[in-house]
Amino acid sequence: MINISGRKKFWIGIALINLAIVAVLGFVLRSKILFSMPFIDYKNTLHAHSHFAFGGWVTVALLTLLTYEVLPVSMNRKPVYKWFLAGILLAAIGMLVSFPVQGYGFYSIFFSTLLVFVTYGYSYVFIKDVLKTKNSKTIKLLSIASVIYLVISSVGPFTLAYLLATKSGNAFLYRDSIYTYLHLQYNGFFTLAIMALLFNRIEHLLPKAGLNKAYKFAHILNITVLPSMFLCYLWHYPNTLFRVIALAGSLSLVVCTVYFFITAYSIRSVLEKTTKPVKIIGLTALAAFTLKMAMQAFTIFPALGHLIFSNRPMIIAFLHLVLLGFVSLYLIAHFLYAGYMPTNRRSITAVYVFTFAVVANEVVLFMQGTGVMFMTNSALYAQLLWATGAALLGGAILMVRSYYTAYPKSKPVIPVQQKSIIESQRKNYNKYE
């Protein structure tokens, strides 16, 4: 088994615990729809669920991996990174506790603001350090761009804070600020960070042609982020300039998706050498990425775009497609591939339960969304979503249990094929601990 440093082990474990907490909140929300739970405020709990999913799960997991994988040991052992991650965790816990009690109030806004400023500090130090490393141009481009989008996504929350402070009734600006934040997080920070982690893990195994394609794909992916953001503004019939930029964004997404397939084909030999669980979960995550890109591109058509943006179940389906289907499943596949999570039967069972629940959840959400479109909605969807929520919670708890029972008491049995890959990574990357 690859040696996991104390800090890396700690933060990955915290991230998995936070994923389980997110699943608890999601299950509570779906239970609230079916059962009488007057002591639960649905809207406030929803705020806690979404904020903690971003801050407590995804941000902690991605920044932990960016810190301890992209940066060499001489840099990632700086105490400042430990304090940045601790600050992010503190802010996330603060939001988790304050939002259910008061909704948007003094404490929840304080911790939300704290999270933003801590990520500012992290991004500044991280970018300075990455520029000093010997990482490839692909890794530098993706990792630096990802945290830049993390920083500029804060324009959304600050705009919301302004609207709340001034008691503005501007519905367009309110929704646009939310869509801007979500876009820059989902399609900027999350997506580019994941691609940086993916290529950072495998690029030393790639032929020169594969490296060149990866670099071109990184450029194209980065170029898509800002123009495709204007697709989010089509719901309120904007001016011609916005439509032209949105069209450019849509076309860039199509080009990026095509080049993604070209890149994936060029590195298929590397991907094929992974273990079966990693293949299944990783390919599911990449399929979710492809579907995400297609859905974004097709919103350029006014009828479809307006129908989707006015369809709450479809919006929720898209958000879960990215957060669960793409981001969460990729992170779990990455944990397995890198040897951070054990590959014993208990762990793999937990991962499969969670993956099945993610897929089932998306299927039901999309069925509910299309049901709204064609006015064939059914109360059965709420019951099915409650069941998938229970499965997500069960899978998340089982993953946490398998993680903490495997370390340090027992060493998971890693297949020879996977072990050789990990050992190769250790030899080629002295920055891995």
C-alpha positions in Angstrom: 0.0 0.0 0.0 1.2 3.5 -0.8 2.4 5.3 2.3 -0.1 8.0 3.4 1.3 10.9 5.4 -0.5 11.8 8.6 -1.8 15.1 7.2 -3.0 13.7 4.0 -4.7 10.8 5.8 -6.3 13.2 8.2 -7.8 15.5 5.6 -9.0 12.8 3.3 -10.8 11.2 6.3 -12.3 14.6 7.2 -13.5 15.0 3.6 -15.2 11.6 3.6 -16.9 12.3 7.0 -18.1 15.6 5.5 -19.5 13.7 2.5 -21.5 11.5 4.9 -22.8 14.7 6.7 -23.9 16.1 3.3 -25.7 12.8 2.7 -27.4 13.0 6.1 -28.7 16.5 5.3 -29.9 15.4 1.9 -31.8 12.5 3.4 -33.4 14.8 6.0 -34.6 17.1 3.2 -36.2 14.2 1.3 -37.7 12.9 4.5 -39.2 16.3 5.2 -41.1 16.1 1.8 -42.7 12.8 2.7 -43.2 13.0 6.5 -44.4 15.6 9.0 -41.2 17.1 10.5 -42.3 20.6 11.8 -39.0 21.0 13.8 -37.1 21.1 10.5 -37.0 24.3 8.4 -36.7 23.0 4.8 -35.2 26.2 3.3 -32.6 26.7 6.1 -31.6 23.0 6.0 -31.3 23.2 2.2 -28.9 26.2 2.6 -26.8 24.1 5.1 -26.8 21.1 2.8 -25.6 23.1 -0.3 -23.0 25.3 1.5 -21.5 22.3 3.4 -21.4 20.2 0.2 -19.3 22.9 -1.4 -17.2 24.0 1.5 -17.0 20.9 3.7 -16.8 18.1 1.1 -15.6 19.3 -2.4 -13.4 22.2 -1.4 -11.7 20.3 1.4 -11.2 17.2 -0.8 -9.9 19.1 -3.9 -7.6 21.5 -2.0 -6.2 18.6 0.0 -5.3 16.7 -3.2 -4.0 19.9 -5.0 -1.8 20.6 -1.9 -0.4 17.1 -1.3 -0.2 15.9 -4.9 0.5 18.9 -7.2 3.0 20.5 -4.8 6.3 18.8 -3.8 6.8 17.7 -0.2 9.1 20.6 0.5 6.2 23.0 -0.2 3.1 21.1 1.0 4.6 20.6 4.4 4.4 24.4 5.1 2.3 25.0 8.2 0.3 27.6 6.2 -1.5 24.9 4.2 -2.5 23.1 7.3 -4.0 26.3 8.7 -5.7 27.2 5.4 -7.5 23.8 5.4 -8.3 24.2 9.0 -9.8 27.6 8.3 -11.9 26.2 5.5 -13.1 23.3 7.7 -14.0 25.8 10.5 -16.0 28.0 8.1 -17.8 24.9 6.7 -18.8 23.7 10.2 -19.9 27.2 11.1 -22.2 27.2 8.1 -23.4 23.7 8.9 -24.5 24.8 12.4 -25.7 28.3 11.7 -27.8 27.9 8.6 -30.4 25.4 10.0 -30.9 27.7 13.0 -31.1 31.2 11.4 -31.0 30.8 7.6 -29.2 33.8 6.2 -28.2 35.7 9.4 -25.2 37.2 11.1 -23.4 34.0 11.9 -24.1 32.1 8.6 -23.0 35.2 6.6 -19.9 35.6 8.8 -18.8 32.0 8.2 -19.6 32.2 4.5 -17.5 35.3 4.3 -14.7 33.6 6.3 -14.7 30.7 3.8 -14.3 33.1 0.9 -11.3 35.0 2.4 -9.5 31.8 3.5 -9.8 30.6 -0.1 -8.3 33.9 -1.2 -5.3 33.3 1.0 -4.9 29.7 0.0 -5.1 30.6 -3.7 -2.5 33.3 -3.4 0.1 31.0 -1.7 -0.8 28.0 -3.8 -0.3 29.9 -7.1 3.1 31.3 -5.9 4.2 27.8 -5.0 3.0 26.1 -8.2 4.8 28.5 -10.4 8.1 27.5 -8.6 7.5 23.7 -9.2 8.8 21.6 -12.1 5.2 20.5 -13.0 4.3 20.3 -16.6 2.6 23.2 -18.4 -0.7 21.2 -18.4 -0.7 20.8 -14.6 0.3 24.4 -14.0 -2.4 25.7 -16.3 -5.2 23.6 -14.9 -4.4 23.9 -11.2 -3.7 27.7 -11.3 -6.8 28.4 -13.4 -9.0 26.2 -11.1 -8.2 28.3 -8.0 -8.5 31.5 -9.9 -12.1 30.6 -10.8 -12.6 29.6 -7.1 -11.6 33.2 -6.2 -13.7 35.0 -8.8 -16.7 32.9 -8.1 -17.1 34.9 -4.9 -18.6 37.7 -7.0 -21.8 35.7 -6.8 -22.1 35.6 -2.9 -21.0 39.2 -2.6 -23.7 40.3 -5.1 -26.2 38.3 -3.1 -25.1 40.0 0.1 -25.5 43.4 -1.5 -29.0 42.5 -2.6 -29.9 41.3 0.8 -28.4 44.3 2.6 -30.2 46.8 0.3 -33.4 44.7 0.3 -33.4 44.9 -3.5 -36.2 43.2 -5.4 -34.1 42.7 -8.6 -35.0 39.1 -9.4 -32.8 39.0 -12.5 -29.7 40.0 -10.7 -30.6 37.7 -7.8 -30.8 34.6 -10.0 -27.8 35.7 -12.2 -25.6 36.0 -9.2 -26.5 32.5 -8.1 -25.9 31.1 -11.6 -22.6 32.9 -11.9 -21.4 31.5 -8.6 -22.5 27.9 -9.5 -21.0 28.1 -13.0 -17.6 29.3 -11.8 -17.5 26.7 -9.1 -18.9 23.7 -11.1 -17.3 24.4 -14.5 -14.3 26.4 -13.3 -12.9 25.4 -10.0 -14.3 21.8 -9.7 -13.8 20.7 -13.3 -10.3 22.2 -13.9 -9.1 21.0 -10.5 -10.2 17.4 -11.3 -8.5 17.5 -14.7 -5.4 18.8 -13.0 -5.4 15.9 -10.5 -6.2 13.4 -13.3 -3.3 14.4 -15.6 -1.0 14.9 -12.6 -1.5 11.2 -11.7 -1.0 9.7 -15.2 1.0 12.1 -17.4 4.3 10.4 -16.6 2.8 7.2 -18.1 1.7 9.0 -21.3 3.5 9.0 -24.7 4.5 12.4 -26.1 1.5 12.5 -28.3 -0.8 12.0 -25.3 1.0 14.8 -23.4 0.5 17.2 -26.3 -3.2 16.3 -26.6 -3.6 16.8 -22.8 -2.1 20.3 -23.0 -4.4 21.3 -25.9 -7.4 19.9 -24.1 -6.4 21.9 -21.0 -6.3 25.1 -23.0 -9.7 24.4 -24.7 -11.3 23.5 -21.4 -10.1 26.7 -19.8 -11.3 28.8 -22.8 -14.8 27.4 -22.4 -15.4 28.6 -18.9 -16.1 32.3 -19.3 -18.1 32.4 -22.6 -20.2 29.4 -21.6 -21.2 31.3 -18.4 -23.4 33.5 -20.6 -25.6 30.5 -21.3 -26.7 30.9 -17.7 -28.2 34.3 -18.5 -30.4 33.2 -21.4 -33.3 32.4 -19.1 -34.3 36.1 -19.0 -33.9 36.9 -22.7 -30.8 39.1 -22.7 -29.5 41.4 -25.4 -27.9 40.4 -28.7 -24.3 40.7 -27.3 -25.0 38.2 -24.5 -26.5 35.8 -27.0 -23.5 36.0 -29.3 -21.1 35.3 -26.4 -23.4 32.5 -25.3 -23.3 31.0 -28.8 -19.5 31.1 -28.7 -19.6 29.4 -25.4 -21.9 26.7 -26.7 -19.7 26.0 -29.7 -16.6 26.0 -27.5 -18.3 23.3 -25.3 -18.9 21.2 -28.3 -15.3 21.5 -29.5 -14.1 20.8 -26.0 -16.2 17.6 -25.7 -15.0 16.3 -29.1 -11.4 17.0 -28.1 -12.0 15.3 -24.7 -12.9 12.1 -26.6 -9.7 12.5 -28.7 -7.6 12.9 -25.6 -9.3 10.1 -23.8 -8.6 7.8 -26.8 -5.0 8.7 -26.9 -4.5 7.8 -23.2 -6.8 4.7 -23.2 -3.8 2.4 -22.6 -3.1 4.0 -19.3 -6.8 4.1 -18.2 -7.2 0.4 -19.1 -4.5 -0.6 -16.6 -6.5 0.4 -13.6 -8.5 -2.0 -11.4 -12.1 -2.9 -12.2 -13.6 -0.6 -9.4 -11.6 2.4 -10.6 -12.6 1.7 -14.2 -16.3 1.5 -13.4 -16.4 4.5 -11.1 -14.0 6.6 -13.1 -15.8 5.9 -16.4 -19.2 6.8 -14.7 -17.7 10.1 -13.6 -16.3 10.9 -17.1 -19.7 10.0 -18.6 -21.3 12.5 -16.2 -18.7 15.1 -17.4 -19.7 14.4 -21.0 -23.4 14.7 -20.2 -22.8 17.9 -18.3 -21.0 19.5 -21.3 -23.8 18.4 -23.7 -26.6 19.8 -21.5 -24.8 23.1 -21.2 -24.2 23.4 -24.9 -27.9 22.6 -25.8 -29.2 25.4 -23.6 -28.3 27.8 -26.4 -31.6 26.8 -28.0 -34.1 29.3 -26.5 -37.0 26.9 -26.1 -35.0 24.2 -24.5 -32.9 26.6 -22.3 -36.0 28.4 -21.0 -37.7 25.1 -20.3 -34.8 23.8 -18.3 -34.1 27.0 -16.4 -37.8 27.2 -15.4 -37.9 23.5 -14.4 -36.7 23.1 -10.8 -36.3 19.3 -10.8 -34.2 19.5 -14.0 -32.0 22.2 -12.4 -31.5 20.0 -9.4 -30.8 17.0 -11.6 -28.0 19.0 -13.4 -26.5 20.2 -10.1 -26.5 16.6 -8.7 -25.1 15.3 -12.0 -22.0 17.5 -11.6 -21.6 17.4 -7.8 -22.3 13.7 -7.3 -22.0 12.1 -10.7 -18.9 13.9 -11.9 -17.0 15.4 -8.9 -17.8 13.0 -6.1 -17.4 9.9 -8.1 -14.1 11.1 -9.6 -12.8 11.9 -6.1 -13.7 8.4 -4.9 -12.1 6.8 -8.0 -9.0 9.0 -7.4 -8.8 7.9 -3.7 -8.9 4.2 -4.9 -6.5 4.7 -7.7 -3.9 6.5 -5.6 -4.2 3.9 -2.8 -5.7 6.3 -0.3 -8.8 4.2 0.2 -8.5 0.4 0.9 -9.4 -2.0 -1.8 -10.8 -4.7 0.4 -14.2 -6.2 0.0 -15.8 -3.9 2.6 -14.5 -0.8 1.0 -15.4 -1.8 -2.6 -18.9 -2.8 -1.5 -19.3 0.7 0.1 -18.1 2.4 -3.0 -20.4 0.4 -5.3 -23.4 1.1 -3.1 -22.7 4.8 -3.3 -22.1 4.7 -7.0 -25.3 2.8 -7.7 -27.2 5.3 -5.5 -25.7 8.3 -7.5 -26.8 6.8 -10.8 -30.2 5.8 -9.5 -30.6 9.3 -8.0 -29.8 10.9 -11.4 -32.2 8.7 -13.3 -35.1 9.5 -10.9 -34.3 13.3 -11.0 -34.3 13.4 -14.8 -37.5 11.4 -14.9 -39.0 13.9 -12.5 -37.7 16.8 -14.6 -39.1 15.4 -17.9 -42.4 14.6 -16.0 -42.7 18.3 -15.3 -42.0 19.2 -18.9 -44.7 16.8 -20.2 -47.0 17.3 -17.3 -46.8 13.6 -16.3 -45.3 14.1 -12.9 -46.0 11.6 -10.1 -45.8 11.5 -6.3 -43.9 8.3 -6.7 -40.8 10.3 -7.6 -40.6 11.7 -4.1 -40.6 8.2 -2.6 -38.0 7.0 -5.1 -35.8 10.0 -4.3 -36.2 9.2 -0.6 -34.9 5.7 -1.3 -31.9 6.9 -3.3 -31.2 9.4 -0.5 -31.1 6.5 2.0 -28.8 4.6 -0.3 -26.5 7.6 -0.7 -26.3 8.0 3.1 -25.7 4.3 3.6 -22.9 4.2 1.0 -21.2 7.3 2.4 -21.3 5.9 6.0 -19.9 2.6 4.8 -17.0 4.4 3.1 -16.1 6.3 6.2 -16.3 3.1 8.3 -14.1 1.2 5.8 -11.6 4.0 5.7 -11.1 4.3 9.4 -11.1 0.6 10.1 -8.5 0.0 7.5 -6.0 2.5 8.8 -3.7 1.9 10.5 -4.7 -1.5 11.8 -4.7 -3.4 8.5 -3.3 -2.9 5.1 -5.7 -3.4 2.2 -4.8 -5.9 -0.4 -4.0 -4.0 -3.6 -4.0 -6.1 -6.8 -0.6 -6.5 -8.4 -1.6 -4.5 -11.4 -2.7 -1.5 -9.3 0.3 -1.9 -7.0 2.7 -1.6 -9.9 1.0 1.6 -11.0 1.3 3.1 -7.5 5.0 2.1 -7.2 5.6 3.7 -10.6 4.0 6.9 -9.4 6.2 6.9 -6.4 9.4 6.5 -8.4 8.4 9.2 -10.9 7.0 11.7 -8.4 9.2 12.3 -5.4 6.6 14.9 -4.4 4.2 12.1 -3.4 4.5 11.2 0.1 
